[in-house]
Amino acid sequence: MTRRYLSGCLAGIVLLLLSLNVWAQSFNATLTGSVTDPSGLPVPAVELTLTPVGTGVPVRVTSGSDGLFSFPNLQSGEYELRASITGFKEFVQRGIHVLSNQVARVQVKLELGAETQTIEVNENVSAINFDNAEVKGEISPQNIQQLPLLVGGITRSAVAFAKLLPGVTEGGGSDGRQFNVRVNGGMTMGDEATLDGVSVADGALGQSGIALSITGHPWSPEAIGEISLLTSNYQPQYGATTSSVTTGVTKSGTNEFHGSLYEYHRNTALNARQFDIARRPQDIEQDFGGTIGGPIKIPWLAWTDRKKTYGFFNYEQFIRRGGVTAPTVSIPSLKERAGDFTDWRDAAGNLIPIYDPATTRRDPNTGDFIRDQFMGCDGRTPNVICPSDPRLQSSLAKQWLRYLPTPTNGQPLNNYTLPVPITGNVNSDTILWDMRIDHHIGDKDRFFYTQHYYASEANVNESVLPKEISANGYRKPNTNNLWRASWSHTFNSHLLFNLNLGYNNIYSVSNCVGKDPSVVPKISGVVNNNLPPAMGLQDFESMGCNSEFSQTRPAYIANALLSWVRGRHTFRFGGEYRNQQVNTTEYGNESGSFSFNRLNTGLLGVNSGNSVASFLLGAVSSGSLD
């Protein structure tokens, strides 16, 4: 009965794994190799001890009957290997560096002698991949720290180094916001990226992992220990891609406290003037922060003979201040707002006629549509709408026109220059922090938790018009989160289990500048009057922002991987679960969008009409309401 029950459980587990996606992630490294005597024969039962230089927490295995050994579930970093057995000198190899996702090999060659004698080797493992056909590029910790990564419009991201690897091409904005990457000619927006064993993809599908790791969740160079770019023939657990997989691992704390302070500064005074530009545009950028990492020695809880806990924290802030300008735009003149269009003239000074749409009729001789020109109250003043006209008296346009400033010159167009310069975009003030806690229980279990937080502060497009009728919106701080929790258990040197849990989310909000229901212009009968209707006037500055939204894009991800080493072969069994969502609350066009053109107060084929006159009369050319 017990045997049947166990068989049923195993079958259930297999079915569960088969029902999940098969690309479970594992970013841990493995150090494997063989032990031989001076004649090249394998030496069994050799005790091998691998010690990470940073934490000093050793892992021990024994070579098998064939002399083979394996250290699975290793963090990337530097290690020291010791091998000892009676009748041979102790073997010590230092300077071993392993990278994430790497299966590194080392050859232990013992020499006859007393155990008190030592053979010391200072050599790294071979960079050649002997285990599979996987092709990948590495950005080592040394490269991340030593290569320059300039401040260029956005928060720095170590993933930008990917463009240095063979086969990677990119295009887009000079500030890196549009990182349209192709790897070995693969599809754009199809590459994958994982951080600490879990994909960074949020609820919005069809994203580039590299682009998302530069603009959505920047990987701070101060917090990332290593980056790999898998470009072809990668293992089955990396199947969610059409071109490549970028993998990153955050830094961990060590036995000793280490910290750093940094600042990168860019200033207009230090920039060279570009060719054919009279003045250097203002460009002030600062990227600054600090890191600290070390042991967390809480007696009985986090630091005992069997328990070791380490922490690492990074804080980074980016500030940018761009240049300012005083744009010149077109707004209705004071006379036009009252229905007087005697200043509406062409370049030659000729009056552009304004026609009354209420007089539209067919010409009995030609069959064309004709209209009467506005002639004022006395019938003798061309282009003047009589103030007593009922349409002018009841015009809704007055709600918008009352907020308009006074033109700064007498031209019909391009007649208003802002008295105070503004920035087209009050740029990115961003905050980023990373936290990682590692907890070791003996040499069998390792837990870690990481959290990545990124917030881009208000991105305000300043408007040339007063906020009550501004067509501009702004973004409140976008908050992006990545949470990771991982457990690795080593049953023995041949069997390893790894479980990763992840949560990704991008939260964004966009609001109108003039969101004040008590003062915004209103149109009766629309769905919502909390936002000003959007008014588009041909030849003139648009008015009204009528759309807002908030959006969350959470993704809940879990993956598990069981690795079994059998001789020179490694078998992997696992699966992954993803729940990706896009939750949007949008107030779009509930107050309406309306357009006014010249034709509604003009004639076909004739230079005539004025969109402001159409606006005053309520002669809409098109409109929509959601």
C-alpha positions as CSV (number, residue, x, y, z in Angstrom):
1,M,0.0,0.0,0.0
2,T,2.8,2.3,0.9
3,R,4.7,1.5,-2.3
4,R,1.5,2.3,-4.3
5,Y,1.1,5.6,-2.5
6,L,4.7,6.7,-3.2
7,S,4.3,5.7,-6.8
8,G,1.2,7.8,-7.1
9,C,2.9,10.8,-5.5
10,L,5.8,10.5,-7.9
11,A,3.5,10.3,-10.8
12,G,1.6,13.3,-9.6
13,I,4.8,15.3,-9.3
14,V,5.9,14.3,-12.8
15,L,2.5,15.4,-14.2
16,L,2.7,18.7,-12.3
17,L,6.1,19.4,-13.8
18,L,4.9,18.5,-17.3
19,S,1.9,20.8,-17.0
20,L,4.1,23.8,-16.2
21,N,6.3,25.7,-18.6
22,V,9.6,23.8,-18.9
23,W,11.9,26.8,-18.7
24,A,12.6,26.8,-14.9
25,Q,15.5,29.0,-14.1
26,S,18.8,28.2,-12.3
27,F,21.5,30.8,-12.2
28,N,23.8,28.9,-9.8
29,A,27.2,27.7,-10.9
30,T,28.8,24.2,-10.6
31,L,32.4,23.3,-10.1
32,T,33.2,19.8,-11.2
33,G,36.3,17.7,-12.1
34,S,38.3,14.6,-11.3
35,V,41.0,13.6,-9.0
36,T,44.0,11.6,-10.4
37,D,47.3,10.2,-9.1
38,P,50.7,10.9,-10.7
39,S,50.0,8.1,-13.2
40,G,46.6,9.6,-14.3
41,L,44.5,7.0,-12.6
42,P,41.4,8.1,-10.7
43,V,41.6,8.4,-6.9
44,P,38.3,7.7,-5.0
45,A,37.3,8.8,-1.5
46,V,39.3,12.0,-1.6
47,E,37.9,14.7,0.7
48,L,37.5,18.0,-1.2
49,T,36.6,21.3,0.5
50,L,35.6,24.3,-1.5
51,T,35.6,27.6,0.4
52,P,34.2,31.0,-1.0
53,V,36.8,33.7,-0.3
54,G,34.1,36.3,0.5
55,T,32.1,34.3,3.2
56,G,34.4,31.5,4.3
57,V,31.5,29.0,4.5
58,P,33.0,25.7,3.3
59,V,31.3,23.0,1.3
60,R,32.7,19.4,1.4
61,V,32.3,16.5,-1.0
62,T,34.1,13.2,-1.6
63,S,35.2,11.9,-4.9
64,G,33.5,8.9,-6.3
65,S,34.9,5.5,-7.3
66,D,35.7,7.0,-10.7
67,G,37.5,10.0,-9.1
68,L,34.8,12.4,-10.2
69,F,33.4,15.2,-7.9
70,S,30.9,18.0,-8.2
71,F,30.1,21.1,-6.2
72,P,26.6,22.3,-7.3
73,N,24.6,25.3,-6.2
74,L,27.5,27.8,-6.1
75,Q,27.2,31.6,-6.1
76,S,29.4,33.4,-8.6
77,G,32.6,34.5,-7.1
78,E,36.2,33.5,-6.0
79,Y,36.9,30.1,-4.4
80,E,39.6,28.1,-2.9
81,L,39.7,24.3,-3.4
82,R,41.5,21.8,-1.1
83,A,41.9,18.0,-1.6
84,S,43.4,15.6,0.9
85,I,43.7,11.8,1.4
86,T,46.2,9.6,3.2
87,G,49.4,8.9,1.2
88,F,49.2,12.1,-0.9
89,K,50.3,15.7,-0.4
90,E,47.4,18.1,0.3
91,F,46.3,19.9,-2.9
92,V,45.3,23.6,-2.7
93,Q,44.1,25.6,-5.7
94,R,43.4,29.3,-5.3
95,G,42.2,32.0,-7.7
96,I,39.2,29.9,-8.9
97,H,36.5,32.3,-10.3
98,V,33.1,30.9,-11.3
99,L,30.4,32.8,-13.0
100,S,26.6,32.3,-12.9
101,N,25.2,29.5,-15.0
102,Q,28.7,28.2,-15.5
103,V,29.8,24.5,-15.2
104,A,33.5,25.0,-14.5
105,R,36.0,22.2,-14.5
106,V,39.1,21.7,-12.5
107,Q,41.7,18.9,-12.6
108,V,43.1,17.8,-9.2
109,K,46.4,16.1,-9.7
110,L,47.7,14.6,-6.5
111,E,51.4,13.8,-5.7
112,L,52.7,11.1,-3.4
113,G,53.9,12.4,-0.1
114,A,52.9,13.2,3.5
115,E,49.6,15.0,4.2
116,T,51.6,17.7,5.9
117,Q,53.1,18.6,2.6
118,T,51.1,20.9,0.2
119,I,50.8,21.4,-3.5
120,E,49.7,24.9,-4.1
121,V,48.3,26.1,-7.4
122,N,47.2,29.6,-8.3
123,E,45.1,29.2,-11.4
124,N,41.6,29.9,-12.6
125,V,39.3,27.3,-14.2
126,S,39.3,27.0,-18.0
127,A,37.0,29.5,-19.8
128,I,36.1,26.8,-22.4
129,N,32.7,25.3,-22.0
130,F,33.2,21.5,-22.2
131,D,29.7,20.5,-21.1
132,N,27.3,21.8,-23.8
133,A,27.1,23.8,-27.0
134,E,25.8,26.9,-25.3
135,V,27.2,30.2,-26.7
136,K,27.3,33.1,-24.3
137,G,29.1,36.4,-23.6
138,E,30.1,37.4,-20.1
139,I,30.4,40.8,-18.4
140,S,32.5,40.0,-15.4
141,P,32.4,41.9,-12.1
142,Q,35.8,43.4,-13.0
143,N,34.4,44.8,-16.3
144,I,31.3,46.2,-14.6
145,Q,33.4,48.1,-12.1
146,Q,36.2,49.2,-14.4
147,L,34.5,50.0,-17.7
148,P,33.0,53.6,-18.0
149,L,29.3,53.9,-18.0
150,L,28.5,57.5,-18.7
151,V,25.5,59.4,-17.3
152,G,23.4,60.0,-20.4
153,G,19.8,61.1,-19.8
154,I,18.6,58.2,-17.6
155,T,19.6,56.2,-14.6
156,R,22.7,54.1,-15.3
157,S,22.1,50.4,-16.0
158,A,24.8,47.7,-16.2
159,V,22.8,46.0,-19.0
160,A,23.9,48.8,-21.3
161,F,27.3,46.9,-21.4
162,A,25.5,44.2,-23.5
163,K,26.0,46.3,-26.6
164,L,29.8,45.5,-26.2
165,L,29.3,41.8,-26.7
166,P,29.6,40.1,-30.2
167,G,26.4,39.9,-32.2
168,V,24.6,42.7,-30.3
169,T,23.3,45.7,-32.3
170,E,21.0,48.4,-31.1
171,G,19.3,51.5,-32.2
172,G,17.2,54.2,-30.7
173,G,17.5,57.5,-28.8
174,S,20.8,58.9,-27.8
175,D,19.9,58.8,-24.2
176,G,19.3,55.0,-24.3
177,R,15.5,55.2,-23.7
178,Q,14.8,53.3,-26.9
179,F,17.1,50.3,-26.8
180,N,15.8,48.4,-29.8
181,V,18.2,45.5,-29.5
182,R,18.9,42.7,-31.9
183,V,21.1,39.7,-31.0
184,N,22.6,37.8,-33.9
185,G,19.9,39.2,-36.2
186,G,17.1,37.9,-34.0
187,M,13.7,39.6,-33.5
188,T,13.5,42.8,-31.5
189,M,11.3,42.9,-28.5
190,G,11.7,39.1,-28.1
191,D,14.7,38.7,-25.9
192,E,14.4,37.6,-22.3
193,A,16.2,38.8,-19.2
194,T,16.3,37.2,-15.7
195,L,17.5,38.7,-12.5
196,D,18.4,36.4,-9.6
197,G,16.9,33.4,-11.3
198,V,13.5,35.0,-12.3
199,S,12.4,36.7,-15.4
200,V,12.0,40.5,-15.2
201,A,9.0,40.4,-17.6
202,D,5.9,42.2,-16.2
203,G,2.3,41.8,-17.3
204,A,2.8,43.5,-20.6
205,L,3.8,40.9,-23.1
206,G,6.1,41.4,-26.1
207,Q,8.8,43.3,-24.3
208,S,12.6,43.3,-24.8
209,G,14.3,42.0,-21.7
210,I,17.3,44.2,-22.3
211,A,15.2,47.3,-22.9
212,L,13.2,46.6,-19.8
213,S,16.3,46.2,-17.8
214,I,17.6,49.6,-18.9
215,T,14.4,51.8,-18.7
216,G,11.9,49.8,-16.6
217,H,14.1,48.2,-14.0
218,P,17.6,49.6,-14.4
219,W,20.3,47.2,-13.0
220,S,22.6,49.5,-11.0
221,P,26.3,48.8,-11.8
222,E,26.9,49.1,-8.1
223,A,24.5,46.3,-7.2
224,I,25.1,43.8,-10.0
225,G,27.8,41.3,-9.6
226,E,27.8,39.7,-13.0
227,I,25.9,39.6,-16.3
228,S,25.7,36.9,-18.9
229,L,24.2,37.0,-22.4
230,L,23.1,33.6,-23.7
231,T,23.0,33.9,-27.5
232,S,22.4,30.4,-28.9
233,N,22.1,26.7,-28.0
234,Y,21.1,27.6,-24.5
235,Q,19.6,25.1,-22.2
236,P,15.9,24.2,-22.1
237,Q,15.2,26.3,-19.0
238,Y,15.9,29.4,-21.1
239,G,13.2,28.9,-23.7
240,A,11.1,32.0,-23.3
241,T,12.9,34.0,-26.0
242,T,13.2,34.5,-29.7
243,S,16.9,35.7,-29.7
244,S,18.8,35.8,-26.4
245,V,18.7,35.6,-22.6
246,T,20.3,38.2,-20.4
247,T,21.0,36.9,-16.9
248,G,22.1,39.0,-13.9
249,V,23.0,38.3,-10.3
250,T,23.0,40.9,-7.5
251,K,25.9,41.3,-5.2
252,S,26.0,39.6,-1.8
253,G,27.5,40.6,1.5
254,T,30.8,39.0,2.8
255,N,32.5,38.3,6.1
256,E,33.8,41.8,6.3
257,F,32.0,45.1,5.9
258,H,32.6,47.0,2.7
259,G,31.0,50.2,1.5
260,S,31.3,52.8,-1.2
261,L,30.2,56.3,-2.1
262,Y,29.9,57.5,-5.7
263,E,28.9,60.4,-7.8
264,Y,28.8,60.9,-11.5
265,H,28.3,64.5,-12.6
266,R,27.6,66.1,-16.0
267,N,27.4,69.8,-16.5
268,T,26.8,72.3,-19.3
269,A,30.1,74.1,-18.3
270,L,32.0,70.9,-19.0
271,N,30.3,70.1,-22.3
272,A,31.7,71.1,-25.7
273,R,29.6,73.3,-27.9
274,Q,28.1,71.4,-30.8
275,F,28.8,72.5,-34.4
276,D,26.6,75.3,-35.7
277,I,25.0,76.0,-32.3
278,A,25.5,79.4,-30.8
279,R,25.0,78.3,-27.2
280,R,25.5,75.0,-25.4
281,P,22.1,73.7,-24.3
282,Q,21.6,73.3,-20.6
283,D,22.4,69.8,-19.4
284,I,22.9,69.1,-15.7
285,E,22.9,65.5,-14.6
286,Q,23.9,63.9,-11.3
287,D,24.0,60.2,-10.5
288,F,25.0,59.5,-6.9
289,G,24.6,57.0,-4.1
290,G,26.3,54.5,-1.9
291,T,26.6,50.8,-1.0
292,I,27.2,48.8,2.1
293,G,27.5,45.1,2.6
294,G,28.7,42.7,5.3
295,P,27.7,40.1,7.9
296,I,24.4,40.3,9.9
297,K,25.5,38.9,13.3
298,I,22.3,38.5,15.3
299,P,23.1,35.8,17.9
300,W,20.9,32.6,17.9
301,L,18.9,33.9,14.9
302,A,21.2,34.8,12.1
303,W,24.7,34.0,13.2
304,T,25.7,30.7,14.8
305,D,28.1,27.8,14.0
306,R,25.7,26.5,11.4
307,K,23.9,29.7,10.4
308,K,25.5,32.6,8.6
309,T,23.6,35.7,7.3
310,Y,24.9,38.4,5.0
311,G,23.4,41.6,3.7
312,F,24.0,44.1,0.9
313,F,22.3,47.4,0.2
314,N,22.6,50.0,-2.6
315,Y,21.0,53.4,-2.9
316,E,21.2,55.4,-6.1
317,Q,19.6,58.7,-7.2
318,F,19.6,60.4,-10.5
319,I,18.7,64.1,-11.1
320,R,18.5,65.8,-14.5
321,R,17.8,69.4,-15.4
322,G,17.3,70.2,-19.0
323,G,17.3,73.5,-20.8
324,V,14.5,76.1,-20.9
325,T,12.9,77.9,-23.8
326,A,10.2,80.6,-24.3
327,P,8.1,79.2,-27.2
328,T,6.0,81.3,-29.5
329,V,2.5,79.9,-30.2
330,S,-0.8,81.0,-31.9
331,I,-3.8,82.1,-29.8
332,P,-6.9,84.0,-30.7
333,S,-6.5,87.8,-30.5
334,L,-8.6,89.9,-28.2
335,K,-10.7,91.1,-31.1
336,E,-11.3,87.5,-32.4
337,R,-12.5,86.4,-29.0
338,A,-15.2,89.0,-29.3
339,G,-16.2,88.0,-32.8
340,D,-14.2,90.6,-34.7
341,F,-12.0,89.1,-37.4
342,T,-11.0,92.2,-39.2
343,D,-7.3,91.3,-38.4
344,W,-7.6,87.9,-40.1
345,R,-5.5,88.6,-43.2
346,D,-3.2,86.7,-45.5
347,A,0.5,87.5,-46.1
348,A,-0.4,90.2,-48.7
349,G,-2.7,92.0,-46.2
350,N,-5.9,90.8,-47.9
351,L,-8.8,90.1,-45.6
352,I,-9.7,86.4,-45.3
353,P,-13.5,86.3,-45.4
354,I,-15.5,84.7,-42.6
355,Y,-18.8,83.2,-43.7
356,D,-22.0,82.4,-41.7
357,P,-22.7,78.7,-41.8
358,A,-26.4,79.4,-41.1
359,T,-26.7,80.9,-44.6
360,T,-25.5,77.9,-46.5
361,R,-27.4,77.3,-49.7
362,R,-26.9,76.3,-53.3
363,D,-26.2,78.9,-56.0
364,P,-29.2,78.6,-58.5
365,N,-26.8,79.3,-61.4
366,T,-23.8,77.0,-60.6
367,G,-25.2,74.5,-58.1
368,D,-22.3,75.2,-55.8
369,F,-22.8,75.9,-52.1
370,I,-22.6,79.5,-51.1
371,R,-22.7,81.5,-47.9
372,D,-23.0,85.1,-46.8
373,Q,-20.0,86.8,-45.2
374,F,-20.4,88.2,-41.7
375,M,-20.9,92.0,-42.0
376,G,-21.4,93.1,-38.3
377,C,-24.6,94.5,-36.7
378,D,-24.8,97.4,-39.3
379,G,-24.4,95.1,-42.3
380,R,-21.4,97.1,-43.5
381,T,-18.4,95.8,-41.5
382,P,-16.9,92.6,-43.1
383,N,-15.7,89.8,-40.9
384,V,-17.5,90.9,-37.7
385,I,-20.0,88.7,-36.0
386,C,-22.7,90.9,-34.4
387,P,-22.3,90.7,-30.6
388,S,-26.1,90.3,-30.3
389,D,-26.0,87.1,-32.4
390,P,-27.7,84.5,-30.2
391,R,-25.0,82.0,-31.1
392,L,-22.4,84.3,-29.7
393,Q,-24.4,85.1,-26.7
394,S,-24.8,81.4,-25.8
395,S,-21.3,80.3,-26.9
396,L,-19.6,77.7,-24.8
397,A,-16.3,78.9,-26.1
398,K,-16.3,81.7,-23.6
399,Q,-15.4,79.1,-20.9
400,W,-12.1,78.5,-22.6
401,L,-11.3,81.9,-24.0
402,R,-11.5,83.6,-20.6
403,Y,-8.4,81.7,-19.5
404,L,-6.3,82.7,-22.5
405,P,-3.5,85.2,-21.9
406,T,-3.1,88.5,-23.8
407,P,-1.1,88.2,-27.1
408,T,2.3,89.7,-27.1
409,N,2.1,91.1,-30.6
410,G,-0.5,92.1,-33.2
411,Q,0.0,89.2,-35.7
412,P,-2.9,86.9,-36.4
413,L,-0.7,83.9,-35.9
414,N,2.5,83.3,-33.8
415,N,1.3,86.1,-31.6
416,Y,2.2,84.9,-28.1
417,T,5.6,84.4,-26.6
418,L,5.9,83.1,-23.1
419,P,7.2,85.8,-20.8
420,V,8.9,83.2,-18.6
421,P,10.9,80.4,-20.2
422,I,9.8,76.9,-19.4
423,T,11.2,73.4,-19.7
424,G,9.6,71.2,-22.3
425,N,10.1,68.3,-19.9
426,V,10.9,68.5,-16.2
427,N,13.1,65.4,-16.4
428,S,13.7,62.4,-14.5
429,D,14.3,62.6,-10.8
430,T,14.7,58.9,-10.1
431,I,15.4,56.9,-7.0
432,L,16.7,53.3,-7.1
433,W,17.6,50.9,-4.3
434,D,18.6,47.3,-4.1
435,M,18.6,45.0,-1.1
436,R,19.9,41.4,-0.7
437,I,19.9,39.1,2.3
438,D,21.6,35.7,2.2
439,H,21.1,33.1,4.8
440,H,23.1,29.8,5.0
441,I,22.2,26.8,7.1
442,G,25.1,24.4,7.2
443,D,26.4,23.5,3.7
444,K,23.1,22.0,2.6
445,D,20.6,24.9,2.5
446,R,20.9,28.4,1.3
447,F,18.2,31.1,1.2
448,F,18.2,34.6,-0.2
449,Y,15.8,37.5,-0.6
450,T,16.4,40.4,-2.9
451,Q,14.3,43.5,-3.6
452,H,14.8,46.0,-6.3
453,Y,12.9,49.3,-6.2
454,Y,12.9,52.0,-8.9
455,A,10.7,55.2,-8.9
456,S,10.8,57.9,-11.6
457,E,9.5,61.1,-10.2
458,A,6.9,63.4,-11.8
459,N,7.5,63.9,-15.5
460,V,5.7,67.2,-16.2
461,N,5.4,68.6,-19.7
462,E,4.9,72.3,-18.8
463,S,2.2,74.0,-20.8
464,V,2.2,77.4,-22.5
465,L,-1.4,77.8,-21.6
466,P,-3.0,78.1,-18.1
467,K,-3.5,74.8,-16.4
468,E,-7.3,75.1,-16.5
469,I,-7.3,74.7,-20.3
470,S,-3.9,73.0,-20.7
471,A,-3.8,70.1,-23.1
472,N,-0.8,68.6,-21.3
473,G,-0.7,65.8,-18.8
474,Y,1.9,64.7,-16.3
475,R,3.1,61.4,-14.8
476,K,3.2,60.9,-11.1
477,P,6.1,58.8,-9.9
478,N,6.1,55.4,-11.6
479,T,7.1,52.8,-9.1
480,N,8.7,49.6,-10.3
481,N,9.3,46.6,-8.1
482,L,11.2,43.3,-8.4
483,W,11.1,40.9,-5.4
484,R,12.9,37.6,-5.3
485,A,13.0,34.7,-2.8
486,S,15.1,31.6,-3.4
487,W,15.8,28.3,-1.6
488,S,18.5,25.9,-2.7
489,H,18.9,22.5,-1.0
490,T,21.8,20.1,-1.7
491,F,20.7,16.5,-0.9
492,N,24.2,15.3,-1.8
493,S,26.9,16.1,-4.3
494,H,24.8,14.5,-7.1
495,L,21.3,15.9,-6.3
496,L,20.3,19.5,-6.0
497,F,16.9,21.2,-5.7
498,N,16.3,24.9,-6.4
499,L,13.1,27.0,-5.9
500,N,12.7,30.6,-7.0
501,L,9.8,32.9,-6.4
502,G,9.4,36.3,-8.0
503,Y,7.1,39.3,-8.2
504,N,7.5,42.0,-10.8
505,N,5.3,45.1,-11.2
506,I,5.3,48.5,-12.9
507,Y,2.8,51.0,-11.6
508,S,2.2,54.2,-13.6
509,V,-0.2,57.1,-13.4
510,S,-0.9,59.9,-15.9
511,N,-3.0,62.9,-14.9
512,C,-4.1,66.1,-16.5
513,V,-2.4,69.3,-15.4
514,G,-5.8,71.1,-14.9
515,K,-7.6,68.6,-12.8
516,D,-9.9,70.9,-10.9
517,P,-13.6,70.2,-11.5
518,S,-14.6,73.5,-9.9
519,V,-12.9,75.6,-12.6
520,V,-12.5,73.5,-15.8
521,P,-14.8,74.3,-18.7
522,K,-17.8,72.0,-19.0
523,I,-20.2,70.8,-21.7
524,S,-23.6,69.5,-20.5
525,G,-24.6,66.0,-21.4
526,V,-21.2,64.4,-21.4
527,V,-20.3,61.4,-19.3
528,N,-17.8,63.1,-17.0
529,N,-17.1,66.8,-16.4
530,N,-14.2,66.4,-14.0
531,L,-11.7,66.9,-16.9
532,P,-11.8,69.7,-19.5
533,P,-13.0,68.6,-22.9
534,A,-10.2,68.6,-25.6
535,M,-10.6,71.4,-28.1
536,G,-8.6,71.3,-31.3
537,L,-8.5,74.5,-33.3
538,Q,-7.0,74.6,-36.7
539,D,-3.9,76.9,-36.9
540,F,-4.1,77.6,-33.1
541,E,-2.9,76.0,-29.9
542,S,-5.0,73.1,-28.7
543,M,-6.8,73.3,-25.4
544,G,-8.1,70.7,-22.8
545,C,-6.7,67.5,-21.4
546,N,-9.5,64.9,-21.2
547,S,-7.7,61.6,-20.5
548,E,-6.2,60.0,-17.4
549,F,-5.1,56.5,-16.6
550,S,-3.5,54.4,-13.9
551,Q,-2.0,51.0,-14.7
552,T,-0.4,48.1,-12.8
553,R,1.4,45.3,-14.6
554,P,2.1,42.6,-12.0
555,A,3.7,39.3,-12.8
556,Y,3.8,36.4,-10.3
557,I,6.5,33.8,-11.2
558,A,7.6,30.6,-9.6
559,N,10.1,28.0,-10.9
560,A,11.7,24.9,-9.6
561,L,14.6,22.8,-10.9
562,L,15.9,19.5,-9.8
563,S,19.5,18.7,-11.0
564,W,20.8,15.1,-10.9
565,V,24.5,14.4,-11.7
566,R,25.1,10.9,-12.9
567,G,28.8,10.3,-13.7
568,R,29.6,12.7,-16.5
569,H,26.0,13.4,-17.3
570,T,23.6,16.0,-15.7
571,F,19.8,15.6,-15.9
572,R,17.5,18.5,-15.1
573,F,13.8,18.3,-14.3
574,G,11.7,21.4,-13.6
575,G,8.9,23.8,-14.5
576,E,7.8,27.4,-14.3
577,Y,4.5,29.1,-13.5
578,R,3.8,32.6,-14.7
579,N,0.7,34.8,-13.9
580,Q,1.0,38.0,-15.9
581,Q,-1.6,40.8,-15.7
582,V,-2.3,44.3,-17.0
583,N,-4.8,46.1,-14.9
584,T,-5.8,49.5,-16.3
585,T,-8.1,52.2,-15.0
586,E,-8.7,54.8,-17.6
587,Y,-10.8,57.9,-18.0
588,G,-10.5,58.5,-21.7
589,N,-12.4,61.1,-23.6
590,E,-15.4,61.0,-21.2
591,S,-15.7,64.8,-21.4
592,G,-15.4,64.7,-25.2
593,S,-13.0,65.7,-28.0
594,F,-14.1,68.3,-30.5
595,S,-12.3,69.8,-33.5
596,F,-13.0,73.1,-35.3
597,N,-11.6,74.0,-38.7
598,R,-11.7,76.9,-41.1
599,L,-14.2,75.2,-43.5
600,N,-17.1,75.5,-41.2
601,T,-16.9,79.3,-41.6
602,G,-15.4,79.2,-45.1
603,L,-16.1,78.1,-48.6
604,L,-14.6,75.2,-50.5
605,G,-11.9,76.3,-52.9
606,V,-11.6,79.7,-51.4
607,N,-9.0,81.0,-48.8
608,S,-11.6,81.7,-46.2
609,G,-12.9,80.8,-42.7
610,N,-11.4,80.8,-39.3
611,S,-11.4,78.0,-36.7
612,V,-11.9,80.5,-33.8
613,A,-15.0,81.8,-35.5
614,S,-16.2,78.2,-35.9
615,F,-15.5,77.7,-32.2
616,L,-17.5,80.8,-31.2
617,L,-20.5,79.6,-33.2
618,G,-20.3,76.0,-32.0
619,A,-19.8,74.8,-35.5
620,V,-18.0,71.5,-34.8
621,S,-16.2,69.8,-37.6
622,S,-15.8,66.5,-35.7
623,G,-16.3,65.2,-32.2
624,S,-16.1,62.0,-30.2
625,L,-17.2,60.9,-26.8
626,D,-16.4,57.6,-25.0
